Amino acid sequence: MKPKILAISGSLRRGSFNTAVLATLAERFAAVAEVSLFPLNDVPLYDQDLDSDAPPAAVAALRQAIGEADALIIATPEYNYGVSGVLKNALDWASRPYGRSTLVGKPVLTFTSSPAFTGGARAQAGLNETLHAIGAKPLARPQIVIGLVHEKVKDDRLADAATLSFLESGVRDLLAEVAKSAKAAA
Ligand SMILES: Cc1cc2nc3c(=O)[nH]c(=O)nc-3n(C[C@H](O)[C@H](O)[C@H](O)COP(=O)(O)O)c2cc1C
């Protein structure tokens, strides 16, 4: 059985570079993993009053999709040196119920991309800290940032060989982590 990888983009933009890179990975790893994208468009703003046993439908779907995944790949733009509000909002929903979040123990590969040469590195540091706070398992490996992304995405796919190669090594590390966890659980 192929491992299930949930891909989440912190950008809702139709022409998002981050989403395009995730779509590229889904295609490139199709033979060895089932990578599916969970769009965050329908996830409402976090409201603790709505965070009950019957949360909004999109939130329940997000939590379930995370629970059913063996691992996650999360990509985000950097907005004003932090992760996008869209992504932080989704992670706040996903972090609950406290102590029973479906993200707990989940291996996560993160990357950021930006037209700036800094590639969103500052946002990624914050993203990994949030994932640690939730109890997810962001991979301990060299950070993947894609600077000048607008020059590297063509026709909605990552077209830069060197970047793709580095990114793919990250996905292979994620798949190795999934295999290790499966072996330990067997
Ligand atoms: C509100 C806002 C704030 C931004 N702040 C940053 C920033 O701090 N650092 C950066 O590298 N790019 C910044 N950008 C540019 C984004 O990296 C760029 O719009 C990127 O393409 C968004 O990602 P996407 O293509 O996946 O939608 C900002 C863009 C917006 C709209």
The ligand as an ORCA input file, in Angstrom:
! r2SCAN-3c Opt
* xyz 0 1
  C       0.394     40.559      2.634
  C       1.664     40.086      1.989
  C       2.821     40.072      2.704
  C       4.002     39.564      2.139
  N       5.134     39.518      2.891
  C       6.218     38.874      2.401
  C       7.357     38.644      3.237
  O       7.407     39.005      4.400
  N       8.410     37.951      2.706
  C       8.391     37.489      1.414
  O       9.342     36.838      1.000
  N       7.326     37.715      0.577
  C       6.243     38.398      1.051
  N       5.146     38.592      0.251
  C       5.190     38.140     -1.146
  C       4.760     36.685     -1.257
  O       5.886     35.876     -0.992
  C       4.246     36.411     -2.676
  O       3.044     37.119     -2.886
  C       4.048     34.922     -2.939
  O       3.906     34.715     -4.312
  C       2.848     34.374     -2.197
  O       2.828     32.963     -2.294
  P       1.906     32.185     -3.346
  O       2.503     32.425     -4.692
  O       1.972     30.748     -2.928
  O       0.513     32.753     -3.255
  C       3.990     39.108      0.794
  C       2.790     39.145      0.066
  C       1.646     39.619      0.648
  C       0.358     39.619     -0.159
*
